[in-house]
Each structure stands twice: as C-alpha cells, then as structure tokens.
Amino acid sequence: MTRSTTSDYHEYPKTLPPDDFWGQVRRTVNGRPVPSEQIDLIVAAVRDGLGLDADDDLLDVACGNGALTNLLAPACRSVVGVDHSDYLVDVAHRNFEDPPRVTFALGDAADHAEHEPEPERFTKVLCYGSFSFFPEGTARRWLTALARRFTQVDRVLLGNLPDRDRAPTFYGDRPGWQAELGDPDAPIGIWRSADEVQDLAAACGWRARLSVMPPRYYASHYRFDAVLERAAG
Ligand SMILES: C[S@@+](CC[C@H](N)C(=O)[O-])C[C@H]1O[C@@H](n2cnc3c(N)ncnc32)[C@H](O)[C@@H]1O
C-alpha cells in the first residue's frame, strides 16, 4: 500500500533518532519536539478528561511509541497501548514496557476492539492525536465495538481532534487544503466539526462533551478534545 509521507507512522519514524520520541509521533513545532510544558498540558488534560485514578485500567489506542502512555501510567493501575505501526510498537516495547502494569500490542484500532479477548478488564480508553487518521469505517467500527464490548468503560477521550470549522483560519492562503479535509492519509487526517463528532459518537452509542485546551497550548487554535460517555438507554 502506498502511504503519504506526511502522515506515515510506519516508515517516517525510522528516519529519526531512536530516542526522538516526540518527533516520531510528529509532536513538533517547526520541526522541533514541543517543549515539556506542552506535554504537561496534554497529560493534565487527559487525566482530567478521563478522571483517571489509581483503580483505572487504561486502554491507549493508537498509542504510537508509548511516550505519552508512559507519562499516564503512574496515574492508573495498568495501561495497554495498541498501535498499528510495528516500528513504533517496537520502540514502545524497548523503552516503556513494564509488565504486567504497562504493556503494548500491535494492531489496528477497530480489529483490536472487535477481538480483544478480555474487553471488560478496561475502565477508560484514550485515543490521543490519532482518531483523525482512522478511515471513517474504522472510526465507526472502533467506537461501536467499544460501546458494545467494553462494558466497564465509562469514558473515552478523543484528544487533539482537528476542528473543521477552524480549518480556514488554520490554512489561510495555502492553496488546495479543502481537498485534504476528509482524507485520513492527509497530514492532519480527517477534520470534523463539533457537530460531526457529536453525531458520529451518537451513532455509535456515545454522548460527546467537547472542550478546547487553554490558549497556551500550541494547537488550541485549531484542535479540540471530546470526552465520550455512554448514551442514555
Ligand atoms: C500522531 S500519532 C499519536 C501517538 C500517541 N497517541 C501520542 O499522542 O503520542 C498517531 C498514531 O496513530 C496510529 N494509527 C493510525 N491509524 C491507526 C489504526 N487504524 N489503528 C491503530 N493505530 C493507528 C499511528 O500508527 C500513530 O502511531
């Protein structure tokens, strides 16, 4: 399969130093890894949004190289990271695995959700900076399988979603950007409006509560977070 060079998490990370963890998941500004205060903001937002505590067993979906997973591990009882990039999962295994508390597995998000043998062991689910790269069918299968099979999960955080309504200000005069907005293989993936995220969540059994990071967060001008809770009935 041909992959775009800009959203590629299979080959591109191999071109970077093995310990450039934020570079490997493109958490960069002007090509440089974001400062640690920015990572602190993300960790705080995830902990808050999920209400993560010491009794939680977290599933971190599309976890990349596990660098963020690793920072969340102290806030919960256990965490399993899943990602479809064999290279990034290998980086996670080598640097951040600490069984049985912190483990990583290779897999597609939707396939994993549909086939995980013990879905009821998880209490919270995170998908940070990754949901926009799921093709529409994968996104729906994943959310639906979470709702049906992960019966003990009461919150799912979709973090860092690109906001369709703010794409025009983000792109400004750059030509041709409209063609990328619905493309999961484009550099930022699929852009969705708040309404679109709420409708998608509702169609899959979830109610979405949306929030925007504080202005000092480097991507707050075009991204938002969604906390999903089970739709009533
Ligand atoms: C920007 S990185 C984010 C990694 C990590 N969540 C973080 O915030 O540091 C996006 C990740 O999504 C993963 N990904 C994209 N589509 C996926 C899918 N269908 N199933 C599993 N992982 C996927 C990529 O391999 C990549 O590691």
The ligand as a Gaussian input file, in Angstrom:
#p B3LYP/6-31G(d) Opt

LIG

0 1
 C        0.194000      11.336000      15.985000
 S        0.492000       9.679000      16.443000
 C       -0.114000       9.752000      18.118000
 C        0.507000       8.720000      19.033000
 C        0.138000       8.842000      20.509000
 N       -1.279000       8.631000      20.730000
 C        0.547000      10.181000      21.069000
 O       -0.331000      11.047000      21.242000
 O        1.724000      10.386000      21.330000
 C       -0.814000       8.819000      15.574000
 C       -0.755000       7.302000      15.759000
 O       -1.951000       6.691000      15.263000
 C       -1.594000       5.401000      14.809000
 N       -2.710000       4.893000      13.999000
 C       -3.282000       5.491000      12.932000
 N       -4.296000       4.729000      12.472000
 C       -4.381000       3.631000      13.276000
 C       -5.246000       2.488000      13.308000
 N       -6.223000       2.328000      12.421000
 N       -5.050000       1.573000      14.285000
 C       -4.036000       1.720000      15.181000
 N       -3.177000       2.770000      15.182000
 C       -3.355000       3.730000      14.258000
 C       -0.297000       5.666000      14.057000
 O        0.461000       4.495000      13.826000
 C        0.399000       6.641000      15.018000
 O        1.207000       5.965000      15.941000

